[in-house]
Amino acid sequence: MLRFTDSLTGEKVDFVPRETGKVSVYWCGPTVYDAPHLGHARSTLAFDVLVRYLRWKGFAVTSVSNITDIDDKIINRAADEGSTEPEVASRFETTFVEQMDRLNIAHPDLRPRATEYVDRMVEVIGDLVERGMAYTTKSGVYFDVDRLDEYGALVGRSVDELREGAGARVDIDEEKADPLDFALWKAAKPGEPNWDSPWGPGRPGWHIECVAMSLHLLGDDFDIHGGGDDLVFPHHENERAEALGCDRKFARYWVHNGMVQVDGEKMSKSLGNFTTLVGLLDTWDPRALRLLVLQTHYRRTMEIGSTTLDQATAALVRLDKFADRMAEAALPEATAEAAVLDGFCHAMDDDLGTPQALAVIFDAVRDANRALDAEDYGSAAALANAALDATAALGLKIGAAASSAGTLGDDPEAAEINELVNRRLNARAKKDFAEADRIRDELATRGIVLEDGPTGTTWRRS
């Protein structure tokens, strides 16, 4: 039984989806006003692993992650550059997706943009106003937190406790009845983008965006909602309040990943350690960052620095050598070792315990190498197949072809070709030579030459 730590209760609970065999997942995507940073990578990788594992377990998953393409920061960036908000948002959305592709992050099934759902947001706001959960002022429409008895439950604090700390993480507006009340609709300001509404021209507040998109695309009572734990308050608390304020069931489970520390300090622009993702991935193998994320439980703070990345790189070398050795060996067909997959599932089912799951994989790698040394080819094949299956479930590509991914620079087909090369290696490992030959022939028709050598398989254009 798969179990998660639900942020709402703080307890580890059994996962029971809304519909048997199906899972609906929504996690908050970026506000596209700047290049993605390590925090974006850590959170997106965490949910990539979650979705991949659910699918590996046999669930039919619908995954949604939004793009916030209208926000104060986007407006300010456009003004500073002398460009437009759509231009800024489009540019940095492209950059974000490109860097996620480098990390082998599967695209969500749906990637809605906030500006595409303003009409839906207006509908939700109108419902809140009609129910007396919100009020209007000259500056916009605000949610009245005193109208919701459960406000503060996600963060585990009462309204009074939250009010005492108001100011640091809420918008200050003299027209609000309470510092905790938050904007659902912001009245238009000169020169800013705006949309028509019953309350005059303006634009939606941040929190209402995700409520409208998630409920519209996944339906009430969808299964999993989450993001970085910096979003618990105010963003996710306010999302939850808006949905409950409309008397609608929101997420069944809340999942939040921990933050990132760079060389021992919490990632922060003020500290000067706001390392760009592009810079890191240009220096280290992108797989090293994925492995580093997997080595840290998703709920814990993750340490990133040259030492930890070098250690992850060394571990990748071991995995690559293993995959290549098994691919080159004349191994018989074999079913993946059940004990290994059982151990992997046991670790992952316990709140996505990726560090323990990796330990199972590395034990299988060790045992497979020993079996091959002893010429126990059947055991080596079974262990290798289990290890390869588990690493694939985590989105971790291994082998020489994977380690050379991206070496052709801006080749638009590089990711697809590397995927085919990896599939060929896996086919060879399973002694499926017909499939391996078919893939080689397919690549040849596209002008791709494969070169098998003692260190693995590389490719080049003819």
URBEL-V946667 format. One record per residue. SS is DSSP state (hx for helix, st for strand, lp for the rest). OMEGA is omega as a letter, one per 20 degrees, with the letter a starting at -180 (NA if undefined). D_LAST is the distance of its C-alpha to the last C-alpha in Angstrom with 2 decimals. Layout:
ss: [SS	SS]
omega: [OMEGA	OMEGA]
d_last: [D_LAST	D_LAST]
//
This chain:
ss: [lp	lp	st	st	st	st	lp	lp	lp	lp	st	st	st	st	lp	lp	lp	lp	st	lp	lp	st	st	st	st	st	st	lp	lp	lp	st	lp	lp	lp	lp	lp	st	hx	hx	hx	hx	hx	hx	hx	hx	hx	hx	hx	hx	hx	hx	hx	hx	hx	hx	hx	lp	lp	lp	st	st	st	st	st	st	lp	st	st	lp	lp	lp	hx	hx	hx	hx	hx	hx	hx	hx	hx	hx	lp	lp	lp	hx	hx	hx	hx	hx	hx	hx	hx	hx	hx	hx	hx	hx	hx	hx	hx	hx	hx	lp	lp	lp	lp	lp	lp	lp	st	lp	lp	st	hx	hx	hx	hx	hx	hx	hx	hx	hx	hx	hx	hx	hx	hx	hx	hx	hx	lp	lp	lp	st	st	st	st	lp	lp	st	st	st	st	lp	hx	hx	hx	lp	lp	lp	lp	lp	lp	lp	lp	lp	lp	lp	hx	hx	hx	hx	hx	hx	lp	lp	lp	lp	lp	lp	lp	lp	lp	lp	lp	lp	lp	lp	lp	lp	lp	st	st	st	st	st	st	lp	lp	lp	lp	lp	lp	lp	st	lp	lp	lp	lp	lp	lp	st	st	st	lp	hx	hx	hx	hx	hx	hx	hx	hx	hx	hx	hx	hx	hx	lp	lp	lp	lp	lp	st	st	st	st	st	hx	hx	hx	hx	hx	hx	hx	hx	hx	hx	hx	hx	hx	hx	hx	hx	hx	lp	lp	lp	lp	lp	lp	lp	st	st	st	st	st	lp	lp	st	st	st	lp	lp	st	st	lp	lp	lp	lp	lp	lp	lp	lp	lp	st	hx	hx	hx	hx	hx	hx	hx	lp	lp	hx	hx	hx	hx	hx	hx	hx	hx	hx	hx	lp	lp	lp	lp	lp	lp	st	st	st	lp	hx	hx	hx	hx	hx	hx	hx	hx	hx	hx	hx	hx	hx	hx	hx	hx	hx	hx	hx	hx	hx	hx	hx	lp	lp	lp	lp	lp	lp	lp	lp	lp	hx	hx	hx	hx	hx	hx	hx	hx	hx	hx	hx	hx	st	lp	lp	lp	hx	hx	hx	hx	hx	hx	hx	hx	hx	hx	hx	hx	hx	hx	hx	hx	hx	hx	hx	hx	lp	lp	lp	hx	hx	hx	hx	hx	hx	hx	hx	hx	hx	hx	hx	hx	hx	hx	hx	hx	lp	lp	lp	lp	lp	lp	hx	hx	hx	hx	lp	lp	lp	lp	lp	lp	lp	lp	lp	lp	hx	hx	hx	hx	hx	hx	hx	hx	hx	hx	hx	hx	hx	hx	hx	hx	lp	lp	lp	hx	hx	hx	hx	hx	hx	hx	hx	hx	hx	hx	hx	hx	lp	lp	st	st	st	st	st	st	lp	lp	st	st	st	st	st	st	lp]
omega: [r	a	r	r	a	a	a	a	a	a	r	a	r	r	r	a	r	r	a	r	a	r	r	a	r	r	a	r	a	r	a	r	a	r	a	r	a	r	r	a	a	a	a	r	r	a	r	r	r	a	r	a	r	r	r	r	r	r	r	a	r	a	a	r	a	r	r	a	r	a	r	a	r	r	a	r	r	r	a	a	a	r	r	r	r	r	r	a	a	a	a	r	r	r	a	a	r	a	r	r	r	r	a	r	r	r	r	r	r	r	a	r	a	a	r	a	a	r	r	r	r	r	a	r	r	r	r	r	a	a	a	r	a	r	a	r	r	a	r	r	a	r	a	a	r	a	a	a	a	a	a	a	a	r	r	a	r	r	r	r	r	a	r	a	a	r	a	a	r	r	r	a	a	a	r	r	a	r	a	r	a	a	r	a	a	r	a	r	a	r	a	r	a	r	r	r	r	a	a	a	a	r	a	r	a	a	a	a	a	r	a	a	a	a	r	a	a	r	r	r	r	a	a	r	r	a	r	a	r	a	a	r	j	a	a	r	a	r	a	r	a	a	r	r	r	a	r	r	a	a	r	a	r	a	a	r	a	a	a	r	r	a	r	a	r	a	a	r	a	r	r	a	a	a	r	r	a	a	a	a	r	a	a	r	r	r	r	r	r	a	r	r	a	a	r	r	a	a	a	r	a	r	r	r	a	a	a	r	r	r	r	r	r	r	r	r	r	r	r	r	r	a	a	r	a	r	a	a	r	a	r	r	a	r	r	a	a	a	r	a	r	r	r	r	a	a	a	r	r	r	r	a	a	r	r	r	r	r	r	r	a	r	r	r	r	a	r	r	r	r	r	r	a	a	r	a	r	r	r	a	a	r	a	r	r	a	r	r	a	r	r	r	r	r	a	r	a	a	a	a	r	a	r	a	r	a	r	r	a	r	a	a	a	a	a	a	r	r	r	r	r	r	r	r	r	r	r	r	a	a	r	a	r	r	r	r	r	a	r	a	r	r	a	r	r	r	a	r	r	r	r	r	a	a	r	a	r	r	r	r	a	NA]
d_last: [49.90	47.70	49.70	49.22	51.33	52.62	53.19	56.15	58.15	56.55	56.63	54.11	54.41	53.08	50.45	51.78	49.64	51.26	49.89	49.31	45.64	44.54	44.04	44.02	42.81	43.09	42.27	42.74	39.70	39.57	41.63	38.93	40.49	38.44	35.27	35.28	36.87	37.04	39.79	37.66	34.95	37.57	39.27	36.19	34.80	38.23	38.26	34.66	35.76	38.91	37.19	34.55	37.37	39.55	36.84	36.18	39.95	39.76	41.11	39.99	39.46	39.69	38.61	39.55	39.03	40.25	39.44	42.57	41.92	45.50	47.46	49.55	46.71	44.43	47.35	48.03	44.43	44.30	47.63	46.53	43.36	45.06	42.61	43.27	43.26	40.59	38.30	38.85	38.45	35.27	33.60	34.53	33.86	30.24	30.13	31.81	29.43	26.35	27.90	28.96	25.42	24.40	27.18	25.94	29.16	29.37	30.54	34.19	34.99	36.92	36.72	39.82	40.71	44.35	44.88	44.05	46.97	49.84	51.91	51.68	52.74	55.71	56.75	56.76	58.69	61.17	61.78	62.48	64.90	66.71	67.16	68.62	65.82	64.95	66.87	66.25	67.00	66.40	63.17	61.76	62.06	62.42	62.40	65.73	64.98	68.66	68.32	66.00	67.68	64.42	62.95	61.66	61.04	57.30	57.98	61.13	63.59	66.44	66.69	69.31	67.12	64.20	66.56	67.72	64.22	63.40	62.15	59.26	57.00	58.61	59.00	62.44	64.08	67.81	67.89	66.75	69.57	67.99	65.41	63.42	63.27	59.80	58.47	57.36	57.33	57.43	59.36	57.50	57.68	57.39	53.86	52.27	50.43	52.78	53.33	56.56	58.54	62.14	62.72	61.53	58.20	56.16	53.21	52.87	53.36	50.51	51.83	52.53	48.88	47.69	50.77	50.23	46.53	46.80	49.86	48.53	45.14	46.26	49.97	53.06	53.15	49.38	48.38	46.80	46.83	45.89	44.09	44.84	48.42	49.09	49.17	52.01	54.53	54.97	51.96	52.00	55.77	56.14	53.67	55.68	58.91	57.79	56.83	60.05	61.99	60.93	62.06	58.54	56.94	53.99	51.63	52.76	51.06	50.15	47.38	46.86	44.59	45.80	45.04	42.93	44.32	42.45	43.69	46.91	47.79	47.43	44.66	46.42	45.90	49.34	48.38	45.33	43.05	41.52	38.04	35.31	32.72	29.95	31.17	31.31	27.85	26.41	28.23	28.02	25.66	26.64	27.28	30.02	31.95	31.72	32.95	35.68	36.83	36.97	39.00	41.65	43.68	43.02	46.66	46.87	46.10	42.77	42.48	39.35	38.99	36.98	38.79	38.14	34.47	34.07	35.86	33.63	30.54	32.13	32.75	29.11	28.12	30.55	29.17	25.54	26.63	28.67	25.97	23.55	26.45	27.50	24.05	23.85	27.49	28.64	30.65	32.61	32.74	35.18	36.67	36.24	39.25	41.87	43.69	40.66	40.01	43.75	43.86	40.93	42.68	45.97	44.57	42.75	45.68	47.91	47.08	43.32	43.83	40.28	41.44	43.16	40.27	37.95	40.59	40.43	36.64	36.87	39.71	37.61	34.78	37.41	38.97	35.72	34.87	38.44	38.30	35.15	36.89	39.83	37.68	38.94	35.75	37.32	38.51	35.26	33.36	35.98	36.04	32.27	31.98	34.77	33.30	29.89	31.76	33.90	31.21	29.37	32.75	32.91	29.48	28.39	24.88	24.69	22.34	19.54	17.16	20.03	20.81	17.41	17.75	17.56	15.98	13.47	16.64	17.15	14.03	16.18	14.39	14.41	17.74	16.98	13.81	15.94	18.71	16.87	15.83	19.51	20.76	18.93	20.54	23.85	23.61	23.13	26.04	28.15	27.22	25.87	23.27	23.15	22.08	19.54	17.99	18.24	16.32	13.48	13.50	13.77	10.70	8.75	10.39	9.16	5.43	6.01	6.02	9.66	11.52	15.26	17.63	21.31	20.90	18.92	15.48	12.77	9.38	6.41	3.81	0.00]
//
